[in-house]
Amino acid sequence: MMQQQIITQKHHSDTVSEAIIKTPQSSAVRDLFFNLAKDHDLGFVKTSTDQYICATPLGAIEISMETARITIRLRSPTQENLYTLQDSVTQHIAHKSEPLAASLQWTGSIKKGDTPPNFRLMTVVSSKRISSSYYRIRLHGDALASFAQDGLHVRLLLPNNPSDPKWPKIGSNGQTKWPTGKDTLHKPVYTIRWIDPQSGLLDIDIFIHDGGRTSIWAASVEPYKKVGIMGPGGGWHPNADWILLAGDATALPAIARILENTTKETQVTAIIKASSKEDETLTIAPDNGSITWISIIQPETELLKRVNSISIPKNKTRYVWFAGEKSMAQAVRQHFTSQGLSKQELYSAGYWKSKIPLL
Ligand SMILES: Cc1cc2nc3c(=O)[nH]c(=O)nc-3n(C[C@H](O)[C@H](O)[C@H](O)COP(=O)(O)OP(=O)(O)OC[C@H]3O[C@@H](n4cnc5c(N)ncnc54)[C@H](O)[C@@H]3O)c2cc1C
């Protein structure tokens, strides 16, 4: 009952990236990878003497140890996922050892200086006010098939200088190199509310909040303007006999998409803290589920109170999915972990951080 299938099988069609690290301390580098995997609830398995493999939702990480050198091989079924894996492995190494990350030279199908394979240049089709709380942005782009699988979310890339935008490139160590200075991009994460790869269209629902740069952009953006997206990422539709979906206005687009995709065998309970009465028209409960709307006049903490009052069933597979303000997400995680839910049965994500403490 994992959110995403963990990729373990080797296929001839896999795309591969490889980096050789020359070091007299290969065991220390190997242990750094072991710790990285542990931080993400993943683990390496020994496949033969001095060979290890870690299966991740994006692909496999293989380690081969030789005298004074260690080879890291990444394998993935798609170029997009391979790049996301390479980028995130390099980023995480940088958190542990900046010089090691900077020295990495990945070889394989991903070339430095190219546009990242998970980037798409999109054209704005329309921006519509769908309720008092949201703009719906429709974007058009090519080759969107990978954005309709593997992840529900994208990073929206909004240029500071729309008349001469600069987009990310693959840096010399295989990591994304972002434009800087006057070309810096605003890069918030949003849910793909709807996608149709055949027509090349996707929708994003943007919640309007005070001073939000993306909602300000959505209010005035015109058709034919260019934006970038990168992704997808951030988890897939939960799958269980019983699912609790809950969150605030920023989570409504994801909850609505998940509700539309639940099978009739799944029993779903949704609890949503709406931002206006009109928001209640933006999704409907499936035959096998219910939605409880918490009104705008209720305090923010009402969401937490209602969510934490739900009893989780014991005799079926279950999944709790929550997204909202960071401190709320932490409180939900704490509560359901204490109720006995395992990491594989729980997603509780901070979608934004309030300047004023909510709890
Ligand atoms: C995986 C994921 C999926 C998401 N999906 C969606 C989605 O589909 N639709 C959506 O609207 N949002 C979504 N969000 C939340 C969104 O990314 C944040 O709200 C983000 O900060 C918005 O960027 P901005 O440019 O509007 O704000 P900024 O201009 O970057 O932020 C300015 C300030 O506004 C405050 N702020 C941010 N969000 C809120 C808020 N919701 N309410 C009140 N104050 C806020 C912050 O304190 C911030 O400092 C998602 C987040 C994640 C991580």
The ligand as an SDF file (V2000), in Angstrom:
LIG
                    3D

 53 58  0  0  0  0  0  0  0  0999 V2000
    3.1820   20.0480   -2.8070 C   0  0  0  0  0  0  0  0  0  0  0  0
    2.4740   21.3940   -2.7420 C   0  0  0  0  0  0  0  0  0  0  0  0
    1.3270   21.6080   -3.4920 C   0  0  0  0  0  0  0  0  0  0  0  0
    0.6500   22.8430   -3.4280 C   0  0  0  0  0  0  0  0  0  0  0  0
   -0.4660   23.0330   -4.1900 N   0  0  0  0  0  0  0  0  0  0  0  0
   -1.0990   24.2270   -4.1720 C   0  0  0  0  0  0  0  0  0  0  0  0
   -2.2330   24.4750   -5.0140 C   0  0  0  0  0  0  0  0  0  0  0  0
   -2.6310   23.6440   -5.8190 O   0  0  0  0  0  0  0  0  0  0  0  0
   -2.8450   25.6960   -4.9180 N   0  0  0  0  0  0  0  0  0  0  0  0
   -2.4050   26.6700   -4.0520 C   0  0  0  0  0  0  0  0  0  0  0  0
   -3.0020   27.7610   -4.0160 O   0  0  0  0  0  0  0  0  0  0  0  0
   -1.3260   26.4650   -3.2670 N   0  0  0  0  0  0  0  0  0  0  0  0
   -0.6570   25.2820   -3.3110 C   0  0  0  0  0  0  0  0  0  0  0  0
    0.4490   25.0810   -2.5310 N   0  0  0  0  0  0  0  0  0  0  0  0
    0.8590   26.1500   -1.6060 C   0  0  0  0  0  0  0  0  0  0  0  0
    1.6870   27.2260   -2.2900 C   0  0  0  0  0  0  0  0  0  0  0  0
    2.8510   26.6760   -2.8550 O   0  0  0  0  0  0  0  0  0  0  0  0
    2.1040   28.2850   -1.2350 C   0  0  0  0  0  0  0  0  0  0  0  0
    0.9620   28.8980   -0.6980 O   0  0  0  0  0  0  0  0  0  0  0  0
    3.0580   29.3080   -1.8190 C   0  0  0  0  0  0  0  0  0  0  0  0
    3.6490   30.0260   -0.7830 O   0  0  0  0  0  0  0  0  0  0  0  0
    2.3440   30.2730   -2.7360 C   0  0  0  0  0  0  0  0  0  0  0  0
    3.2930   31.1050   -3.3140 O   0  0  0  0  0  0  0  0  0  0  0  0
    3.0280   32.6570   -3.5160 P   0  0  0  0  0  0  0  0  0  0  0  0
    3.8490   33.0660   -4.6580 O   0  0  0  0  0  0  0  0  0  0  0  0
    1.5540   32.9030   -3.6200 O   0  0  0  0  0  0  0  0  0  0  0  0
    3.4710   33.2460   -2.1650 O   0  0  0  0  0  0  0  0  0  0  0  0
    4.7770   34.1280   -1.7360 P   0  0  0  0  0  0  0  0  0  0  0  0
    4.6880   35.4220   -2.5020 O   0  0  0  0  0  0  0  0  0  0  0  0
    5.9640   33.2790   -1.9760 O   0  0  0  0  0  0  0  0  0  0  0  0
    4.4720   34.2440   -0.2380 O   0  0  0  0  0  0  0  0  0  0  0  0
    4.3020   35.4000    0.5010 C   0  0  0  0  0  0  0  0  0  0  0  0
    3.9020   35.0370    1.9130 C   0  0  0  0  0  0  0  0  0  0  0  0
    2.5640   34.5990    1.8950 O   0  0  0  0  0  0  0  0  0  0  0  0
    2.3420   33.6790    2.9290 C   0  0  0  0  0  0  0  0  0  0  0  0
    1.5120   32.5820    2.4150 N   0  0  0  0  0  0  0  0  0  0  0  0
    1.8550   31.6070    1.5380 C   0  0  0  0  0  0  0  0  0  0  0  0
    0.8040   30.8070    1.3000 N   0  0  0  0  0  0  0  0  0  0  0  0
   -0.2140   31.2910    2.0460 C   0  0  0  0  0  0  0  0  0  0  0  0
   -1.5490   30.8970    2.2360 C   0  0  0  0  0  0  0  0  0  0  0  0
   -2.0570   29.8410    1.6050 N   0  0  0  0  0  0  0  0  0  0  0  0
   -2.3260   31.6150    3.0780 N   0  0  0  0  0  0  0  0  0  0  0  0
   -1.8460   32.6940    3.7250 C   0  0  0  0  0  0  0  0  0  0  0  0
   -0.5710   33.1200    3.5870 N   0  0  0  0  0  0  0  0  0  0  0  0
    0.2240   32.4280    2.7640 C   0  0  0  0  0  0  0  0  0  0  0  0
    3.6760   33.1620    3.4060 C   0  0  0  0  0  0  0  0  0  0  0  0
    3.8290   33.4900    4.7750 O   0  0  0  0  0  0  0  0  0  0  0  0
    4.6800   33.8790    2.5300 C   0  0  0  0  0  0  0  0  0  0  0  0
    5.7680   34.3000    3.2640 O   0  0  0  0  0  0  0  0  0  0  0  0
    1.1480   23.8690   -2.5930 C   0  0  0  0  0  0  0  0  0  0  0  0
    2.3280   23.6560   -1.8670 C   0  0  0  0  0  0  0  0  0  0  0  0
    2.9820   22.4340   -1.9410 C   0  0  0  0  0  0  0  0  0  0  0  0
    4.2550   22.2350   -1.1540 C   0  0  0  0  0  0  0  0  0  0  0  0
  1  2  1  0
  2  3  1  0
  2 52  2  0
  3  4  2  0
  4  5  1  0
  4 50  1  0
  5  6  2  0
  6  7  1  0
  6 13  1  0
  7  8  2  0
  7  9  1  0
  9 10  1  0
 10 11  2  0
 10 12  1  0
 12 13  2  0
 13 14  1  0
 14 15  1  0
 14 50  1  0
 15 16  1  0
 16 17  1  0
 16 18  1  0
 18 19  1  0
 18 20  1  0
 20 21  1  0
 20 22  1  0
 22 23  1  0
 23 24  1  0
 24 25  2  0
 24 26  1  0
 24 27  1  0
 27 28  1  0
 28 29  2  0
 28 30  1  0
 28 31  1  0
 31 32  1  0
 32 33  1  0
 33 34  1  0
 33 48  1  0
 34 35  1  0
 35 36  1  0
 35 46  1  0
 36 37  1  0
 36 45  1  0
 37 38  2  0
 38 39  1  0
 39 40  1  0
 39 45  2  0
 40 41  1  0
 40 42  2  0
 42 43  1  0
 43 44  2  0
 44 45  1  0
 46 47  1  0
 46 48  1  0
 48 49  1  0
 50 51  2  0
 51 52  1  0
 52 53  1  0
M  END
$$$$
